[in-house]
């Protein structure tokens, strides 16, 4: 048998649950077959320093599930590998907004029938992020997590079994293991997207990036790096601000806006001044939503393809081989530049 128990003494998941999950995972991975003899209660107790009652409770739960049978004087054997378990997904977003709806709808639309999805939100609070993951360990078949933080959260994510973990939208470079990931390469996406329309962008005298940072807005450091890289390469005067000062708006300036609320405020101010986006000023918004396609004749956007991201996440859950790769991204050109 090329399979052994993996028990973590300090894990949040109770040890009897770990024993049960070990057996179920072994069956799922085809490492445990019908007729496989499981270690005796005494052997597991000695090897991992467990109380006899812990092992007995685990084996009893497996027996009640119809997975194992016991034979007096011979021990415990796997008697059934047809596990009738309903798949469930723990989906952890930062917060809900228009593009998350696109992502969420794509996941639901592509998932096989009968898979249950429960959505949680961490609101950029690392403690809440960790608490939600910790409290839900062992309860779901898959954990699809959006780690929107400019700090390392690999130790938190490492608590999730790698075969159940799917990272979405933002990579976690220090996380090890064979987990799945579909993410944005923020620095490259911003730089390549802007470069693709550099001739139109460079007709403006200055480029302003407003991050609109707040407790309710996550701005990846890579976005700012990609913006700087573009401006330096094309020798374009630029400024990075946390919030636009509408009294300092100037013609001949192109604005890259991270916040949809700030986009609306800018458009209102431009209308008051009788300026036309794409002429007196340029506007690029971050992340595509259906509204931006028609707003003020069409707003240009730097965006990843959230529908494709959702389709890929669903494919992992449906059984596709795990992989890790960046998602499709581009600058969609409209009338605002």
C-alpha positions as CSV (number, residue, x, y, z in Angstrom):
1,X,0.0,0.0,0.0
2,X,1.6,3.3,-1.2
3,X,-0.5,5.3,1.2
4,X,0.0,6.3,4.9
5,X,-1.9,8.4,7.4
6,X,-0.9,12.0,7.8
7,X,-2.0,13.3,11.2
8,X,-1.1,16.9,12.3
9,X,-1.2,17.1,16.1
10,X,-1.5,20.9,16.1
11,X,-4.1,21.2,13.4
12,X,-7.4,22.9,14.0
13,X,-9.3,19.9,12.6
14,X,-9.9,17.3,15.3
15,X,-7.7,14.2,15.0
16,X,-10.5,11.8,14.5
17,X,-11.8,13.9,11.6
18,X,-8.3,13.8,10.2
19,X,-8.3,10.0,10.3
20,X,-11.7,9.9,8.5
21,X,-10.5,12.5,5.9
22,X,-7.3,10.6,5.3
23,X,-9.2,7.5,4.4
24,X,-11.7,9.3,2.1
25,X,-8.9,11.2,0.4
26,X,-7.0,8.0,-0.1
27,X,-10.1,6.5,-1.8
28,X,-10.6,9.6,-4.0
29,X,-6.9,9.5,-5.1
30,X,-7.2,5.7,-5.9
31,X,-4.5,4.9,-3.3
32,X,-6.9,2.9,-1.2
33,X,-8.8,0.1,-2.9
34,X,-11.6,-2.2,-1.8
35,X,-10.2,-4.8,0.5
36,X,-7.4,-2.6,1.9
37,X,-6.6,-3.4,5.5
38,X,-6.4,-0.3,7.7
39,X,-3.9,0.0,10.5
40,X,-5.1,-1.3,13.9
41,X,-6.3,0.9,16.6
42,X,-3.2,0.0,18.6
43,X,-0.8,0.9,15.8
44,X,-2.4,4.3,15.1
45,X,-2.4,5.1,18.8
46,X,1.3,4.2,19.1
47,X,2.4,5.9,15.9
48,X,0.7,9.2,16.5
49,X,0.3,9.3,20.3
50,X,-3.5,9.2,20.1
51,X,-6.0,8.2,22.7
52,X,-7.7,4.9,21.8
53,X,-11.1,6.6,21.8
54,X,-10.0,9.0,19.0
55,X,-9.2,6.1,16.6
56,X,-12.3,4.2,17.6
57,X,-14.5,7.2,17.0
58,X,-12.9,7.7,13.5
59,X,-13.3,4.1,12.5
60,X,-16.9,4.0,13.8
61,X,-17.8,7.0,11.7
62,X,-16.3,5.3,8.6
63,X,-18.2,2.2,9.4
64,X,-21.4,4.1,9.7
65,X,-20.7,5.7,6.3
66,X,-20.4,2.2,4.9
67,X,-16.8,2.6,4.0
68,X,-15.1,0.1,6.3
69,X,-16.1,-3.2,8.0
70,X,-14.5,-4.9,11.0
71,X,-13.9,-8.6,11.4
72,X,-13.3,-10.0,14.8
73,X,-9.7,-11.0,15.1
74,X,-8.7,-9.7,11.7
75,X,-9.2,-5.9,12.0
76,X,-10.7,-3.2,9.8
77,X,-11.0,-3.4,6.0
78,X,-12.2,-1.0,3.3
79,X,-15.4,-2.6,2.1
80,X,-16.8,0.1,-0.2
81,X,-15.0,2.8,-2.3
82,X,-18.2,4.2,-3.8
83,X,-18.4,7.3,-1.7
84,X,-21.7,9.2,-2.1
85,X,-20.6,12.6,-1.0
86,X,-22.1,15.8,-2.2
87,X,-19.4,18.3,-3.3
88,X,-19.4,21.6,-1.6
89,X,-17.4,24.8,-2.2
90,X,-16.1,27.4,0.3
91,X,-15.8,30.5,-1.8
92,X,-14.0,33.4,-0.1
93,X,-14.2,36.8,-1.7
94,X,-12.9,40.2,-0.4
95,X,-16.3,41.9,-1.0
96,X,-19.0,41.8,-3.6
97,X,-19.1,44.2,-6.5
98,X,-20.0,44.2,-10.2
99,X,-17.0,42.2,-11.5
100,X,-17.3,39.7,-8.6
101,X,-20.9,39.1,-9.8
102,X,-19.5,38.2,-13.3
103,X,-17.0,35.8,-11.7
104,X,-19.5,34.3,-9.3
105,X,-22.1,33.8,-12.0
106,X,-19.6,32.1,-14.3
107,X,-18.6,29.7,-11.6
108,X,-22.2,28.7,-10.8
109,X,-23.1,28.4,-14.5
110,X,-20.2,26.0,-15.2
111,X,-20.3,23.8,-12.1
112,X,-21.7,20.3,-12.5
113,X,-25.2,19.8,-11.1
114,X,-25.6,19.3,-7.4
115,X,-22.4,21.1,-6.2
116,X,-23.2,23.5,-3.3
117,X,-21.4,26.9,-3.1
118,X,-21.3,29.0,0.1
119,X,-19.9,32.5,-0.2
120,X,-18.0,34.4,2.5
121,X,-16.3,37.8,2.6
122,X,-13.2,38.9,4.4
123,X,-13.4,42.7,3.6
124,X,-9.6,43.0,3.5
125,X,-9.3,42.0,7.2
126,X,-6.5,39.5,7.7
127,X,-7.8,38.3,11.0
128,X,-11.3,37.7,9.6
129,X,-9.7,36.0,6.6
130,X,-7.8,33.6,8.9
131,X,-10.8,33.0,11.2
132,X,-13.1,32.1,8.3
133,X,-10.7,29.6,6.9
134,X,-9.9,28.1,10.3
135,X,-13.5,27.7,11.3
136,X,-14.4,26.0,8.0
137,X,-11.5,23.6,7.7
138,X,-12.8,20.0,7.1
139,X,-16.3,21.2,6.1
140,X,-15.9,21.6,2.3
141,X,-14.7,19.6,-0.7
142,X,-13.0,22.7,-2.2
143,X,-11.7,26.0,-0.9
144,X,-11.7,28.8,-3.6
145,X,-10.0,31.8,-2.0
146,X,-9.3,35.4,-3.1
147,X,-6.3,36.5,-1.1
148,X,-6.5,40.2,-1.8
149,X,-3.8,41.5,0.5
150,X,-0.5,43.3,-0.1
151,X,1.1,41.0,2.6
152,X,2.0,37.4,2.7
153,X,-0.9,35.1,3.8
154,X,0.8,31.8,2.7
155,X,0.9,30.4,6.3
156,X,-2.8,30.8,6.6
157,X,-3.6,29.2,3.3
158,X,-1.1,26.4,4.0
159,X,-3.7,25.1,6.6
160,X,-6.0,24.1,3.7
161,X,-5.2,20.7,2.1
162,X,-3.4,21.5,-1.2
163,X,-5.7,19.1,-3.2
164,X,-8.7,21.2,-2.1
165,X,-7.3,24.7,-2.5
166,X,-7.9,27.0,-5.4
167,X,-6.4,30.4,-5.4
168,X,-8.2,33.0,-7.6
169,X,-7.4,36.5,-8.9
170,X,-4.2,37.1,-6.9
171,X,-1.1,34.8,-6.7
172,X,0.6,33.9,-3.4
173,X,4.3,33.4,-4.3
174,X,5.4,32.0,-1.0
175,X,2.7,29.3,-0.8
176,X,4.1,25.8,-1.5
177,X,2.2,22.7,-2.7
178,X,0.2,21.4,-5.6
179,X,-2.8,23.7,-5.2
180,X,-4.6,25.3,-8.2
181,X,-4.5,28.9,-9.1
182,X,-5.9,31.2,-11.8
183,X,-4.8,34.8,-11.1
184,X,-3.9,38.2,-12.5
185,X,-0.3,39.2,-13.1
186,X,-1.1,42.8,-12.1
187,X,2.3,44.4,-13.0
188,X,2.5,42.7,-16.4
189,X,-1.2,43.2,-17.2
190,X,-1.1,46.9,-16.5
191,X,2.1,47.5,-18.3
192,X,1.3,45.4,-21.4
193,X,-2.3,46.8,-21.6
194,X,-1.1,50.4,-21.5
195,X,1.7,49.7,-23.9
196,X,-0.8,48.2,-26.4
197,X,-2.4,51.7,-26.7
198,X,0.7,53.9,-26.1
199,X,0.1,56.1,-29.1
200,X,-3.3,57.1,-28.0
201,X,-2.2,57.6,-24.4
202,X,0.8,59.7,-25.3
203,X,-1.3,62.3,-27.0
204,X,-1.9,63.5,-23.4
205,X,0.6,65.6,-21.5
206,X,0.3,63.9,-18.2
207,X,-0.9,60.5,-16.8
208,X,-2.5,60.4,-13.4
209,X,-3.3,57.1,-11.5
210,X,-5.8,57.4,-8.7
211,X,-5.7,54.3,-6.4
212,X,-8.6,55.5,-4.3
213,X,-7.2,53.5,-1.4
214,X,-9.5,52.9,1.5
215,X,-10.4,50.1,4.0
216,X,-12.9,48.9,1.4
217,X,-10.6,49.0,-1.6
218,X,-7.7,46.7,-2.4
219,X,-5.1,48.0,-4.8
220,X,-2.4,45.5,-5.7
221,X,1.1,46.8,-5.6
222,X,1.7,45.3,-9.0
223,X,-0.8,47.7,-10.6
224,X,1.3,50.7,-9.4
225,X,4.5,49.0,-10.5
226,X,3.2,48.3,-14.0
227,X,1.9,51.9,-14.3
228,X,5.3,53.3,-13.2
229,X,7.1,51.0,-15.7
230,X,5.0,52.2,-18.6
231,X,5.4,55.9,-17.7
232,X,9.2,55.6,-17.3
233,X,9.6,53.6,-20.5
234,X,7.7,56.2,-22.6
235,X,9.0,59.2,-20.7
236,X,5.5,60.4,-19.8
237,X,5.0,62.7,-16.8
238,X,2.9,61.0,-14.3
239,X,1.4,61.3,-10.8
240,X,0.0,58.7,-8.4
241,X,-2.6,59.9,-5.9
242,X,-4.8,58.3,-3.3
243,X,-7.8,60.4,-4.3
244,X,-8.5,62.8,-7.1
245,X,-8.8,66.5,-6.2
246,X,-11.5,67.6,-8.6
247,X,-10.3,71.3,-8.3
248,X,-7.0,70.2,-9.8
249,X,-8.4,68.6,-13.0
250,X,-6.6,69.8,-16.1
251,X,-7.1,69.4,-19.8
252,X,-4.5,67.3,-21.6
253,X,-4.4,64.8,-18.7
254,X,-5.4,61.1,-18.9
255,X,-6.7,59.4,-15.7
256,X,-6.4,55.8,-14.7
257,X,-9.0,55.2,-12.0
258,X,-9.3,52.1,-9.7
259,X,-12.5,53.0,-8.0
260,X,-15.9,53.0,-9.8
261,X,-17.2,55.6,-7.4
262,X,-14.4,57.9,-8.3
263,X,-15.1,57.2,-12.0
264,X,-18.6,58.5,-11.6
265,X,-17.4,61.6,-9.7
266,X,-14.9,62.4,-12.4
267,X,-17.5,62.0,-15.2
268,X,-19.9,64.3,-13.3
269,X,-17.2,66.9,-12.9
270,X,-16.2,66.7,-16.6
271,X,-19.9,67.2,-17.6
272,X,-20.0,70.3,-15.5
273,X,-17.0,71.7,-17.3
274,X,-18.4,70.7,-20.7
275,X,-15.3,68.5,-21.4
276,X,-15.5,65.4,-23.6
277,X,-13.7,62.2,-22.6
278,X,-11.3,61.3,-25.3
279,X,-10.7,65.0,-26.3
280,X,-9.9,67.4,-23.4
281,X,-9.2,64.5,-21.0
282,X,-8.7,60.8,-21.2
283,X,-10.2,58.1,-18.9
284,X,-9.2,54.5,-18.3
285,X,-11.1,52.6,-15.6
286,X,-9.9,49.4,-13.9
287,X,-12.0,46.2,-14.2
288,X,-14.7,45.7,-16.8
289,X,-18.4,45.9,-15.8
290,X,-21.4,46.0,-18.2
291,X,-22.0,49.6,-17.1
292,X,-18.7,50.9,-18.5
293,X,-19.5,49.6,-22.0
294,X,-22.3,52.2,-22.3
295,X,-21.4,54.9,-19.7
296,X,-20.8,58.2,-21.4
297,X,-20.4,56.6,-24.8
298,X,-18.1,53.9,-23.5
299,X,-15.3,53.9,-21.0
300,X,-11.9,52.3,-21.8
301,X,-10.9,49.6,-19.3
302,X,-7.9,47.7,-18.2
303,X,-9.3,44.3,-17.2
304,X,-8.9,40.6,-16.8
305,X,-11.5,38.3,-18.2
306,X,-13.6,37.5,-15.1
307,X,-15.9,35.2,-17.0
308,X,-13.0,33.0,-18.1
309,X,-11.5,33.1,-14.6
310,X,-14.8,31.7,-13.3
311,X,-15.0,29.0,-16.0
312,X,-11.5,27.9,-15.0
313,X,-12.3,27.8,-11.3
314,X,-15.4,25.7,-12.0
315,X,-13.3,23.3,-14.2
316,X,-11.0,22.5,-11.3
317,X,-13.9,21.8,-9.0
318,X,-15.5,19.6,-11.8
319,X,-12.4,17.5,-11.9
320,X,-10.0,19.1,-14.4
321,X,-6.2,18.6,-13.5
322,X,-4.9,21.3,-11.3
323,X,-2.6,24.0,-12.8
324,X,-1.4,27.5,-11.9
325,X,-1.4,30.2,-14.6
326,X,-2.3,33.9,-15.1
327,X,-5.6,34.8,-16.6
328,X,-6.3,36.6,-19.8
329,X,-6.0,40.4,-19.5
330,X,-6.2,43.4,-21.9
331,X,-7.0,47.1,-22.4
332,X,-10.4,47.4,-24.1
333,X,-10.4,50.6,-26.2
334,X,-13.5,52.8,-26.2
335,X,-14.3,56.5,-26.7
336,X,-12.8,57.8,-23.4
337,X,-9.3,57.9,-24.8
